[in-house]
């Protein structure tokens, strides 16, 4: 006789979702985030996406001055939102907590996929900008790097570089990027 194992059951909180609620979910590759108190779940990333994340991390780490941290999938707590960028660059002397303070963050990078396109282009940048994170990069298929900088409370597009070029940037620290190496 086969044993009947019932699936784990949970219920939504009475009010807004908060960071402790995220601990209810399994480590199953899905990305569980909270946006303004509402739960948002992204499907498991494919191998191409994971490879791109690792390539961007390698590029940023190789140029990072001493004391800077480059992390894949490190959460940022921003009021009623807990978001997990694909790549986060932390300033020296950051808190080192599990959910970092946006004041410690110099750059967030999102690797766009079909499932996250609108989220990465519209919602997440708006939350990052409102939290005062000074730089936002989005990597699109190609790959194409779109570099944005914070002006007032929104991001302004600064540079785009595709597979046929490289770019010298000064933020978050001096770095030369060539997206063709991220394939």
C-alpha positions in Angstrom: 0.0 0.0 0.0 1.3 3.4 -0.9 1.5 5.9 1.9 -0.7 9.0 1.5 1.4 12.1 2.2 -0.7 15.2 2.3 0.9 18.4 0.9 2.1 21.0 3.3 -0.7 23.5 3.9 -0.4 27.0 4.9 -2.7 30.0 5.0 -2.2 33.6 4.0 -1.6 36.1 6.8 -4.6 38.2 8.0 -3.0 41.4 6.7 0.1 42.2 4.7 2.7 39.6 4.0 5.9 40.3 5.9 9.5 39.0 5.9 8.9 36.3 8.5 6.1 34.9 6.2 8.8 34.2 3.5 10.2 31.5 5.8 7.0 29.4 5.2 8.1 28.5 1.7 10.4 25.7 0.6 13.8 26.3 -1.0 12.5 25.0 -4.3 14.1 27.4 -6.8 11.1 29.7 -7.0 11.7 33.3 -5.9 9.3 34.4 -3.2 9.2 38.2 -2.7 6.9 40.7 -1.1 5.9 43.9 -3.0 4.1 46.4 -0.9 2.8 43.7 1.4 1.6 41.4 -1.4 3.3 38.0 -2.2 4.9 37.7 -5.6 6.2 34.3 -6.8 8.5 33.9 -9.8 9.1 30.5 -11.4 12.4 28.7 -11.1 15.1 30.2 -13.3 16.4 28.2 -16.2 20.1 27.3 -16.7 20.7 30.1 -19.1 19.4 32.7 -16.6 21.6 31.1 -13.8 24.6 31.2 -16.1 24.0 34.9 -16.9 23.8 35.7 -13.2 27.1 34.0 -12.5 28.7 35.8 -15.4 27.6 39.2 -14.2 28.7 38.4 -10.6 32.1 37.4 -12.0 32.5 40.6 -14.0 31.5 42.8 -11.1 33.7 40.9 -8.5 36.7 41.1 -10.8 36.6 44.9 -10.8 35.4 45.4 -7.2 37.8 47.4 -5.0 38.6 45.9 -1.6 35.7 45.9 0.8 32.9 45.8 -1.8 30.6 42.8 -1.9 28.9 41.3 -5.0 26.2 38.8 -4.2 23.8 36.7 -6.2 20.2 36.7 -5.0 20.6 38.7 -1.7 17.4 40.1 -0.3 16.8 43.8 0.3 14.2 44.9 2.9 12.5 48.2 1.8 9.6 49.0 4.1 6.7 46.8 3.1 8.7 45.2 0.3 11.3 42.4 0.4 12.8 42.0 -3.0 15.6 39.7 -4.2 17.6 41.1 -7.2 19.6 38.7 -9.3 22.8 40.5 -8.4 23.4 43.1 -5.6 26.6 45.2 -5.1 27.1 46.3 -1.4 29.2 49.2 -0.3 32.1 48.6 2.1 31.1 48.3 5.7 27.5 47.2 4.9 25.5 45.5 7.6 25.9 41.9 6.4 22.4 41.0 7.5 20.3 38.4 5.6 18.0 41.2 4.4 20.2 44.2 3.7 19.3 47.8 4.1 18.9 49.7 0.8 21.4 52.3 2.2 24.1 49.6 1.9 23.3 48.9 -1.8 25.2 50.6 -4.6 23.8 48.6 -7.5 21.1 46.1 -8.3 21.0 44.0 -11.5 18.1 42.1 -12.9 18.4 39.5 -15.6 15.2 39.6 -17.6 13.3 36.5 -18.6 10.0 36.0 -20.3 8.4 35.4 -16.9 9.9 38.5 -15.3 9.9 41.1 -18.1 7.2 43.4 -16.7 8.3 42.9 -13.1 11.9 43.7 -14.0 11.1 46.7 -16.2 8.3 48.4 -14.2 7.7 47.3 -10.6 11.1 46.4 -9.2 12.9 49.5 -10.5 10.2 51.7 -9.0 10.7 50.1 -5.6 14.5 50.2 -5.8 14.3 53.9 -6.8 11.9 54.8 -4.0 14.4 53.1 -1.6 17.2 55.3 -2.9 19.3 52.6 -4.6 21.6 54.7 -6.9 22.1 52.3 -9.8 20.0 49.7 -11.6 21.1 47.5 -14.5 18.8 45.3 -16.5 20.2 42.6 -18.8 17.9 41.6 -21.7 18.2 38.8 -24.2 21.0 39.2 -26.6 22.5 40.0 -24.1 21.9 43.8 -23.9 22.9 45.8 -20.8 20.7 48.7 -19.9 22.3 51.0 -17.4 20.1 53.3 -15.2 21.0 55.9 -12.6 18.8 57.4 -9.9 17.7 61.0 -10.5 15.3 62.3 -7.8 13.0 59.3 -7.3 13.2 57.5 -10.6 15.8 55.9 -12.8 17.1 57.6 -15.9 18.5 55.5 -18.7 22.2 56.3 -19.2 23.7 53.7 -21.5 22.8 50.6 -23.6 25.4 48.2 -24.8 24.7 45.1 -26.9 26.6 42.1 -28.0 28.9 44.2 -30.3 30.3 46.6 -27.8 31.8 47.3 -24.4 31.3 50.1 -22.0 33.4 51.8 -19.4 31.4 52.7 -16.3 32.3 54.7 -13.2 29.4 53.4 -11.0 29.3 51.6 -8.7 33.1 51.6 -9.2 35.2 51.8 -12.4 34.4 48.8 -14.5 34.5 47.8 -18.2 31.6 45.6 -19.3 31.2 43.6 -22.4 27.8 41.7 -22.4 28.9 39.3 -25.2 31.0 37.6 -22.4 27.8 36.9 -20.4 26.3 34.4 -22.8 
